[in-house]
């Protein structure tokens, strides 16, 4: 019953999330297509006198090459990885490093604010609200028979109010 209610309530918000992923994937493909590859990393490393492949925890060391914006499916996977906040700073630094420009930050921060802070929090609130409503309706239906938790609380408060002589 609760899951059916959730499906009905979340259709709009999941549609918004899918639409946002589509829009950001298209923009990401236009901005960052073929930006993060081994070849580009080698050229950037020589140009900047750095090598990040040996540094622990970098995009290249972790071999995150499949997280890119080269095609639509890879873009969706990359955005999903960023949505669940899985090493998002590593991914952002890789795209910034490959371009050697700061303007990739606003794209990724906008995705984080819109998707994680706004949409995902609303979806989690809907899930919690549905389960709390179900819990409350179950408790109110059993109030006539006596609710175990309420009875335990009342018994404990009565014992606390008794003053020993």
Z-matrix of the N, CA and C atoms (Angstrom, degrees):
N
C 1 1.440
C 2 1.529 1 111.11
N 3 1.317 2 117.31 1 -46.22
C 4 1.461 3 120.88 2 -179.31
C 5 1.523 4 111.04 3 -64.90
N 6 1.326 5 116.39 4 -38.61
C 7 1.462 6 119.76 5 -179.24
C 8 1.524 7 111.54 6 -67.52
N 9 1.310 8 117.52 7 -36.16
C 10 1.465 9 120.45 8 176.78
C 11 1.524 10 110.66 9 -65.02
N 12 1.320 11 116.46 10 -40.52
C 13 1.457 12 120.59 11 176.67
C 14 1.524 13 110.68 12 -63.35
N 15 1.325 14 116.11 13 -41.26
C 16 1.465 15 120.32 14 178.80
C 17 1.518 16 111.86 15 -62.49
N 18 1.314 17 116.59 16 -43.57
C 19 1.465 18 119.96 17 -178.71
C 20 1.521 19 110.29 18 -61.34
N 21 1.325 20 117.09 19 -41.83
C 22 1.460 21 120.34 20 179.29
C 23 1.522 22 111.78 21 -65.47
N 24 1.332 23 116.74 22 -42.10
C 25 1.460 24 120.16 23 -176.77
C 26 1.525 25 112.76 24 -74.46
N 27 1.312 26 117.71 25 -32.09
C 28 1.465 27 120.51 26 -172.35
C 29 1.522 28 114.10 27 -90.29
N 30 1.299 29 119.00 28 -4.52
C 31 1.464 30 120.37 29 -178.46
C 32 1.529 31 111.67 30 -57.58
N 33 1.308 32 117.06 31 -43.93
C 34 1.461 33 120.81 32 -178.29
C 35 1.524 34 110.27 33 -65.87
N 36 1.321 35 116.89 34 -45.45
C 37 1.458 36 120.04 35 -176.11
C 38 1.529 37 112.30 36 -71.47
N 39 1.310 38 116.95 37 -35.47
C 40 1.464 39 118.83 38 174.94
C 41 1.525 40 110.70 39 -68.43
N 42 1.321 41 116.81 40 -34.39
C 43 1.463 42 120.29 41 174.27
C 44 1.520 43 111.84 42 -63.57
N 45 1.331 44 116.11 43 -40.14
C 46 1.467 45 120.20 44 176.49
C 47 1.521 46 110.02 45 -64.12
N 48 1.335 47 116.97 46 -42.62
C 49 1.464 48 120.90 47 179.47
C 50 1.529 49 111.49 48 -62.65
N 51 1.323 50 116.94 49 -43.11
C 52 1.466 51 120.84 50 178.69
C 53 1.523 52 110.48 51 -65.36
N 54 1.329 53 116.75 52 -40.81
C 55 1.463 54 120.12 53 176.93
C 56 1.514 55 112.40 54 -63.00
N 57 1.330 56 116.79 55 -42.13
C 58 1.465 57 120.33 56 177.01
C 59 1.518 58 111.44 57 -63.54
N 60 1.328 59 116.46 58 -41.60
C 61 1.470 60 119.50 59 178.51
C 62 1.526 61 110.34 60 -62.27
N 63 1.313 62 116.81 61 -40.66
C 64 1.467 63 120.65 62 179.30
C 65 1.531 64 110.58 63 -61.99
N 66 1.334 65 116.47 64 -49.36
C 67 1.462 66 120.77 65 -177.69
C 68 1.531 67 110.72 66 -63.31
N 69 1.337 68 117.14 67 -47.34
C 70 1.463 69 119.82 68 -179.34
C 71 1.525 70 111.60 69 -67.64
N 72 1.334 71 118.24 70 -31.46
C 73 1.465 72 120.46 71 177.55
C 74 1.535 73 110.27 72 -66.53
N 75 1.302 74 117.10 73 -42.92
C 76 1.468 75 120.55 74 178.74
C 77 1.527 76 110.55 75 -64.62
N 78 1.328 77 116.71 76 -45.19
C 79 1.471 78 119.99 77 178.46
C 80 1.523 79 110.04 78 -63.67
N 81 1.324 80 117.64 79 -42.36
C 82 1.466 81 121.26 80 179.04
C 83 1.515 82 112.34 81 -62.80
N 84 1.342 83 117.09 82 -37.92
C 85 1.469 84 119.88 83 178.01
C 86 1.524 85 110.35 84 -66.27
N 87 1.322 86 116.79 85 -36.27
C 88 1.463 87 119.48 86 178.92
C 89 1.529 88 111.50 87 -70.83
N 90 1.326 89 116.80 88 -37.81
C 91 1.461 90 120.05 89 -175.94
C 92 1.523 91 113.83 90 -83.69
N 93 1.349 92 117.01 91 -39.57
C 94 1.462 93 120.72 92 -166.77
C 95 1.521 94 115.05 93 -121.78
N 96 1.309 95 118.25 94 15.51
C 97 1.464 96 119.80 95 -178.60
C 98 1.529 97 110.53 96 -60.96
N 99 1.315 98 115.73 97 129.27
C 100 1.469 99 124.38 98 179.28
C 101 1.532 100 112.66 99 56.73
N 102 1.322 101 116.41 100 34.46
C 103 1.466 102 120.50 101 177.81
C 104 1.512 103 112.88 102 -85.92
N 105 1.315 104 117.10 103 -35.63
C 106 1.459 105 120.01 104 -173.47
C 107 1.523 106 109.08 105 -114.80
N 108 1.309 107 115.02 106 95.84
C 109 1.464 108 121.64 107 175.03
C 110 1.524 109 107.51 108 -135.28
N 111 1.315 110 115.30 109 169.44
C 112 1.471 111 118.40 110 178.94
C 113 1.519 112 110.88 111 -63.92
N 114 1.326 113 117.22 112 -38.52
C 115 1.454 114 120.58 113 -178.39
C 116 1.520 115 111.41 114 -65.99
N 117 1.328 116 116.76 115 -44.44
C 118 1.465 117 120.43 116 179.83
C 119 1.520 118 109.67 117 -65.85
N 120 1.319 119 116.77 118 -37.24
C 121 1.470 120 119.32 119 177.38
C 122 1.520 121 110.75 120 -62.13
N 123 1.310 122 117.15 121 -42.45
C 124 1.468 123 119.80 122 -179.74
C 125 1.530 124 111.46 123 -64.28
N 126 1.341 125 117.04 124 -41.13
C 127 1.467 126 120.40 125 178.58
C 128 1.521 127 110.09 126 -65.94
N 129 1.348 128 117.27 127 -44.38
C 130 1.466 129 120.48 128 179.45
C 131 1.516 130 111.16 129 -64.76
N 132 1.324 131 117.08 130 -37.87
C 133 1.466 132 120.50 131 -179.47
C 134 1.518 133 111.00 132 -64.80
N 135 1.330 134 116.65 133 -40.50
C 136 1.464 135 119.80 134 178.53
C 137 1.523 136 109.80 135 -67.88
N 138 1.336 137 116.51 136 -41.53
C 139 1.461 138 120.55 137 -178.62
C 140 1.534 139 111.40 138 -65.69
N 141 1.337 140 116.32 139 -38.71
C 142 1.468 141 120.24 140 -177.31
C 143 1.525 142 113.31 141 -95.53
N 144 1.311 143 117.54 142 3.45
C 145 1.467 144 122.24 143 -178.88
C 146 1.526 145 112.10 144 58.17
N 147 1.313 146 117.61 145 39.06
C 148 1.466 147 122.10 146 179.23
C 149 1.519 148 108.64 147 -134.74
N 150 1.286 149 115.67 148 157.44
C 151 1.453 150 120.50 149 167.40
C 152 1.518 151 107.73 150 -133.43
N 153 1.300 152 115.72 151 119.05
C 154 1.456 153 120.58 152 -177.39
C 155 1.519 154 112.03 153 -98.69
N 156 1.322 155 118.09 154 -6.90
C 157 1.460 156 120.17 155 -177.28
C 158 1.524 157 111.86 156 -66.05
N 159 1.323 158 116.71 157 -28.17
C 160 1.454 159 119.91 158 -177.92
C 161 1.524 160 113.21 159 -93.24
N 162 1.322 161 117.31 160 -10.84
C 163 1.460 162 119.97 161 179.75
C 164 1.520 163 109.63 162 -79.17
N 165 1.308 164 115.78 163 130.77
C 166 1.463 165 121.12 164 -176.97
C 167 1.526 166 110.69 165 -67.42
N 168 1.310 167 116.62 166 134.85
C 169 1.454 168 122.06 167 175.06
C 170 1.505 169 115.58 168 86.93
N 171 1.337 170 118.14 169 8.98
C 172 1.456 171 119.49 170 177.63
C 173 1.532 172 109.54 171 -90.73
N 174 1.308 173 114.70 172 166.44
C 175 1.456 174 122.31 173 179.23
C 176 1.522 175 110.95 174 -55.39
N 177 1.334 176 115.75 175 -42.45
C 178 1.457 177 120.83 176 -176.46
C 179 1.520 178 111.35 177 -76.35
N 180 1.319 179 117.30 178 -36.80
C 181 1.458 180 120.78 179 178.46
C 182 1.528 181 110.66 180 -68.01
N 183 1.320 182 117.20 181 -37.77
C 184 1.461 183 121.84 182 178.92
C 185 1.527 184 112.56 183 -81.45
N 186 1.323 185 116.68 184 -6.34
C 187 1.464 186 124.25 185 -179.30
C 188 1.532 187 112.01 186 53.93
N 189 1.302 188 114.36 187 55.90
C 190 1.467 189 122.11 188 178.07
C 191 1.532 190 111.18 189 -88.04
N 192 1.309 191 118.59 190 28.27
C 193 1.464 192 121.23 191 -174.74
C 194 1.529 193 113.25 192 -60.55
N 195 1.321 194 117.44 193 -23.15
C 196 1.468 195 119.05 194 178.62
C 197 1.529 196 111.44 195 -75.34
N 198 1.331 197 117.33 196 -15.56
C 199 1.462 198 120.38 197 175.97
C 200 1.518 199 108.23 198 -89.10
N 201 1.333 200 114.89 199 92.77
C 202 1.453 201 120.23 200 -177.00
C 203 1.521 202 108.69 201 -149.10
N 204 1.298 203 115.85 202 -177.30
C 205 1.462 204 122.02 203 178.83
C 206 1.522 205 110.38 204 -118.40
N 207 1.334 206 117.38 205 34.02
C 208 1.457 207 121.01 206 -177.49
C 209 1.522 208 113.00 207 -73.74
N 210 1.323 209 117.92 208 -33.05
C 211 1.464 210 121.27 209 175.30
C 212 1.517 211 109.02 210 -141.12
N 213 1.333 212 116.10 211 175.30
C 214 1.461 213 120.07 212 -173.47
C 215 1.526 214 111.67 213 -65.38
N 216 1.319 215 118.15 214 -44.76
C 217 1.464 216 120.61 215 -178.33
C 218 1.529 217 111.12 216 -63.66
N 219 1.332 218 117.36 217 -43.60
C 220 1.463 219 120.31 218 177.80
C 221 1.528 220 110.53 219 -63.89
N 222 1.316 221 117.07 220 -34.76
C 223 1.464 222 120.68 221 177.78
C 224 1.519 223 111.20 222 -64.53
N 225 1.335 224 116.51 223 -42.59
C 226 1.464 225 120.65 224 178.92
C 227 1.527 226 110.31 225 -64.21
N 228 1.326 227 117.26 226 -42.84
C 229 1.466 228 120.89 227 178.77
C 230 1.529 229 110.40 228 -63.79
N 231 1.326 230 117.01 229 -41.98
C 232 1.466 231 120.57 230 178.61
C 233 1.523 232 110.78 231 -63.29
N 234 1.328 233 116.84 232 -43.77
C 235 1.467 234 119.74 233 179.47
C 236 1.528 235 111.13 234 -66.69
N 237 1.333 236 117.32 235 -36.54
C 238 1.463 237 119.79 236 176.69
C 239 1.528 238 110.50 237 -64.35
N 240 1.331 239 116.71 238 -41.34
C 241 1.466 240 120.77 239 177.49
C 242 1.525 241 110.03 240 -62.19
N 243 1.318 242 116.78 241 -41.05
C 244 1.459 243 119.89 242 177.06
C 245 1.530 244 111.23 243 -68.82
N 246 1.329 245 116.65 244 -31.99
C 247 1.460 246 120.53 245 -179.11
C 248 1.528 247 111.55 246 -67.03
N 249 1.320 248 117.38 247 -37.19
C 250 1.460 249 119.79 248 178.76
C 251 1.527 250 111.01 249 -88.07
N 252 1.324 251 116.41 250 9.39
C 253 1.459 252 125.34 251 174.48
C 254 1.530 253 110.79 252 54.91
N 255 1.324 254 115.20 253 49.03
C 256 1.458 255 121.69 254 178.66
C 257 1.525 256 108.94 255 -97.16
N 258 1.316 257 116.77 256 100.22
C 259 1.468 258 122.67 257 -179.34
C 260 1.526 259 111.94 258 52.12
N 261 1.307 260 116.76 259 41.73
C 262 1.461 261 119.41 260 -176.08
C 263 1.519 262 111.61 261 -64.17
N 264 1.317 263 118.02 262 -31.66
C 265 1.461 264 119.62 263 179.75
C 266 1.536 265 111.04 264 -67.03
N 267 1.328 266 117.61 265 -31.26
C 268 1.465 267 121.13 266 177.66
C 269 1.529 268 109.84 267 -67.28
N 270 1.313 269 116.30 268 -42.74
C 271 1.466 270 121.00 269 -179.41
C 272 1.526 271 110.40 270 -66.94
N 273 1.322 272 116.74 271 -43.81
C 274 1.469 273 120.45 272 179.78
C 275 1.527 274 110.72 273 -63.20
N 276 1.313 275 117.17 274 -43.40
C 277 1.460 276 120.05 275 179.47
C 278 1.526 277 112.02 276 -63.31
N 279 1.326 278 116.75 277 -34.80
C 280 1.466 279 119.53 278 179.35
C 281 1.523 280 111.07 279 -65.53
N 282 1.319 281 116.78 280 -44.62
C 283 1.461 282 119.02 281 -179.70
C 284 1.528 283 111.38 282 -69.91
N 285 1.308 284 117.10 283 -34.18
C 286 1.460 285 120.07 284 176.41
C 287 1.520 286 110.55 285 -69.22
N 288 1.316 287 116.78 286 -40.99
C 289 1.457 288 121.29 287 -179.00
C 290 1.525 289 111.55 288 -66.47
N 291 1.337 290 116.66 289 -39.94
C 292 1.466 291 118.90 290 -177.50
C 293 1.526 292 111.67 291 -67.83
N 294 1.320 293 117.52 292 -33.16
C 295 1.460 294 121.24 293 177.95
C 296 1.513 295 112.49 294 -88.13
N 297 1.335 296 115.88 295 -21.04
C 298 1.458 297 122.46 296 -175.94
C 299 1.524 298 110.67 297 57.19
N 300 1.344 299 115.51 298 36.44
C 301 1.456 300 121.82 299 179.92
C 302 1.523 301 108.77 300 -138.12
N 303 1.314 302 116.73 301 154.16
C 304 1.450 303 122.19 302 -176.03
C 305 1.530 304 113.18 303 -84.19
N 306 1.316 305 119.14 304 -17.71
C 307 1.456 306 120.81 305 -168.62
C 308 1.527 307 114.06 306 -70.83
N 309 1.321 308 119.91 307 -4.75
C 310 1.463 309 118.77 308 174.97
C 311 1.526 310 111.60 309 -75.92
N 312 1.334 311 117.02 310 -22.29
C 313 1.466 312 119.95 311 179.21
C 314 1.532 313 113.34 312 -58.97
N 315 1.334 314 119.93 313 -47.06
C 316 1.473 315 118.43 314 -179.03
C 317 1.535 316 113.48 315 -59.23
N 318 1.324 317 118.31 316 -35.94
C 319 1.463 318 120.50 317 178.42
C 320 1.519 319 110.79 318 -60.87
N 321 1.329 320 117.05 319 -50.96
C 322 1.458 321 120.96 320 -176.03
C 323 1.523 322 112.15 321 -71.44
N 324 1.313 323 118.11 322 -36.44
C 325 1.463 324 120.53 323 178.63
C 326 1.521 325 110.30 324 -69.56
N 327 1.333 326 117.46 325 -37.60
C 328 1.465 327 120.44 326 176.03
C 329 1.516 328 110.60 327 -62.96
N 330 1.326 329 117.62 328 -42.21
C 331 1.467 330 120.86 329 176.63
C 332 1.522 331 110.57 330 -59.92
N 333 1.313 332 116.97 331 -43.95
C 334 1.462 333 121.23 332 -178.74
C 335 1.529 334 111.28 333 -64.15
N 336 1.334 335 116.82 334 -45.27
C 337 1.465 336 120.09 335 -178.43
C 338 1.525 337 110.96 336 -65.65
N 339 1.323 338 116.79 337 -48.90
C 340 1.462 339 120.19 338 -175.96
C 341 1.522 340 111.57 339 -68.92
N 342 1.307 341 116.57 340 -46.60
C 343 1.464 342 119.57 341 -173.74
C 344 1.520 343 112.31 342 -80.57
N 345 1.322 344 116.84 343 -54.93
C 346 1.466 345 119.99 344 -173.25
C 347 1.521 346 111.11 345 -75.94
N 348 1.309 347 117.42 346 -50.72
C 349 1.458 348 119.45 347 -175.17
C 350 1.520 349 113.13 348 -73.20
N 351 1.312 350 117.72 349 -37.58
C 352 1.462 351 119.07 350 -175.62
C 353 1.529 352 112.63 351 -95.24
N 354 1.311 353 116.95 352 -65.34
C 355 1.467 354 120.63 353 -170.69
C 356 1.519 355 112.39 354 -68.57
N 357 1.327 356 118.38 355 -48.67
C 358 1.462 357 119.67 356 -178.00
C 359 1.519 358 112.26 357 -65.63
N 360 1.327 359 117.98 358 -35.41
C 361 1.461 360 119.66 359 177.18
C 362 1.518 361 111.51 360 -66.78
N 363 1.323 362 117.97 361 -36.44
C 364 1.467 363 120.43 362 176.21
C 365 1.530 364 110.08 363 -66.51
N 366 1.325 365 117.75 364 -41.30
C 367 1.462 366 120.99 365 178.96
C 368 1.526 367 110.65 366 -64.18
N 369 1.324 368 117.75 367 -43.50
C 370 1.468 369 120.57 368 178.01
C 371 1.519 370 110.56 369 -64.80
N 372 1.332 371 117.60 370 -38.34
C 373 1.467 372 120.59 371 176.80
C 374 1.523 373 111.10 372 -62.93
N 375 1.329 374 117.62 373 -39.26
C 376 1.471 375 120.32 374 177.27
C 377 1.526 376 111.16 375 -64.33
N 378 1.316 377 116.84 376 -41.64
C 379 1.470 378 120.34 377 179.25
C 380 1.527 379 109.96 378 -62.78
N 381 1.321 380 116.52 379 -48.27
C 382 1.466 381 119.91 380 179.73
C 383 1.524 382 111.63 381 -62.96
N 384 1.320 383 116.56 382 -41.32
C 385 1.462 384 120.58 383 -179.98
C 386 1.525 385 111.60 384 -62.58
N 387 1.315 386 116.94 385 -40.95
C 388 1.467 387 120.25 386 179.32
C 389 1.527 388 111.10 387 -63.50
N 390 1.320 389 116.91 388 -43.25
C 391 1.464 390 119.46 389 -179.90
C 392 1.524 391 111.58 390 -71.09
N 393 1.323 392 118.41 391 -36.22
C 394 1.464 393 120.74 392 177.35
C 395 1.518 394 110.61 393 -67.10
N 396 1.336 395 117.44 394 -41.94
C 397 1.466 396 120.28 395 176.43
C 398 1.523 397 111.12 396 -60.68
N 399 1.303 398 116.27 397 -42.09
C 400 1.475 399 120.26 398 178.42
C 401 1.523 400 110.10 399 -63.40
N 402 1.328 401 116.80 400 -42.91
C 403 1.465 402 121.37 401 179.34
C 404 1.530 403 110.51 402 -62.69
N 405 1.359 404 116.48 403 -44.03
C 406 1.463 405 120.38 404 180.00
C 407 1.513 406 111.86 405 -65.57
N 408 1.328 407 116.63 406 -40.15
C 409 1.470 408 118.47 407 179.52
C 410 1.521 409 110.64 408 -67.86
N 411 1.317 410 117.36 409 -34.41
C 412 1.463 411 120.54 410 176.49
C 413 1.528 412 110.42 411 -67.46
N 414 1.332 413 116.50 412 -40.17
C 415 1.459 414 120.30 413 179.02
C 416 1.520 415 111.89 414 -67.50
N 417 1.342 416 117.56 415 -41.07
C 418 1.468 417 119.35 416 -179.31
C 419 1.522 418 110.94 417 -70.25
N 420 1.338 419 117.52 418 -30.62
C 421 1.465 420 119.71 419 177.88
C 422 1.522 421 110.81 420 -71.11
N 423 1.323 422 117.05 421 -29.82
C 424 1.459 423 119.76 422 -178.60
C 425 1.525 424 112.42 423 -94.99
N 426 1.338 425 118.25 424 3.16
C 427 1.464 426 120.54 425 -178.10
C 428 1.520 427 111.72 426 -66.49
N 429 1.327 428 115.99 427 -33.34
C 430 1.463 429 118.10 428 179.08
C 431 1.521 430 111.00 429 -67.59
N 432 1.309 431 117.40 430 -32.94
C 433 1.463 432 121.27 431 177.70
C 434 1.513 433 111.15 432 -83.82
N 435 1.318 434 116.68 433 -16.22
C 436 1.459 435 120.88 434 -177.00
C 437 1.511 436 109.98 435 102.51
N 438 1.296 437 116.68 436 122.04
C 439 1.451 438 122.18 437 179.91
C 440 1.520 439 109.21 438 -90.28
N 441 1.305 440 117.52 439 130.44
C 442 1.456 441 122.33 440 -176.84
C 443 1.526 442 111.63 441 -58.80
N 444 1.339 443 117.23 442 -46.31
C 445 1.459 444 120.85 443 -176.48
C 446 1.523 445 111.48 444 -67.21
N 447 1.324 446 115.96 445 -42.44
C 448 1.466 447 119.53 446 179.48
C 449 1.520 448 109.86 447 -66.58
N 450 1.331 449 117.34 448 -42.40
C 451 1.464 450 120.39 449 178.66
C 452 1.522 451 110.93 450 -61.96
N 453 1.320 452 118.21 451 -40.51
C 454 1.461 453 121.05 452 177.99
C 455 1.523 454 111.17 453 -64.42
N 456 1.326 455 116.63 454 -40.55
C 457 1.456 456 120.28 455 178.88
C 458 1.520 457 110.86 456 -65.60
N 459 1.322 458 117.19 457 -44.01
C 460 1.463 459 120.57 458 179.69
C 461 1.525 460 111.20 459 -63.89
N 462 1.321 461 116.74 460 -41.05
C 463 1.464 462 119.70 461 179.17
C 464 1.521 463 110.70 462 -63.87
N 465 1.323 464 117.21 463 -40.92
C 466 1.466 465 120.49 464 179.17
C 467 1.520 466 110.94 465 -66.88
N 468 1.326 467 118.26 466 -40.26
C 469 1.465 468 120.35 467 -179.90
C 470 1.529 469 111.24 468 -69.48
N 471 1.338 470 118.01 469 -33.59
C 472 1.465 471 120.63 470 176.30
C 473 1.528 472 110.48 471 -67.02
N 474 1.336 473 116.48 472 -40.18
C 475 1.467 474 119.34 473 177.66
C 476 1.527 475 110.97 474 -65.31
N 477 1.320 476 117.12 475 -34.87
C 478 1.470 477 120.74 476 -179.60
C 479 1.524 478 111.08 477 -71.07
N 480 1.329 479 117.41 478 -30.04
C 481 1.458 480 120.56 479 -178.63
C 482 1.522 481 112.55 480 -80.45
N 483 1.321 482 118.18 481 -20.62
C 484 1.456 483 120.14 482 178.71
C 485 1.520 484 109.52 483 -67.72
N 486 1.308 485 115.64 484 129.66
C 487 1.451 486 121.35 485 -179.03
C 488 1.520 487 108.25 486 -100.55
N 489 1.326 488 118.00 487 120.93
C 490 1.465 489 119.21 488 -179.97
C 491 1.522 490 110.82 489 -70.14
N 492 1.302 491 116.16 490 143.26
C 493 1.471 492 119.95 491 -178.34
C 494 1.489 493 112.59 492 -95.00
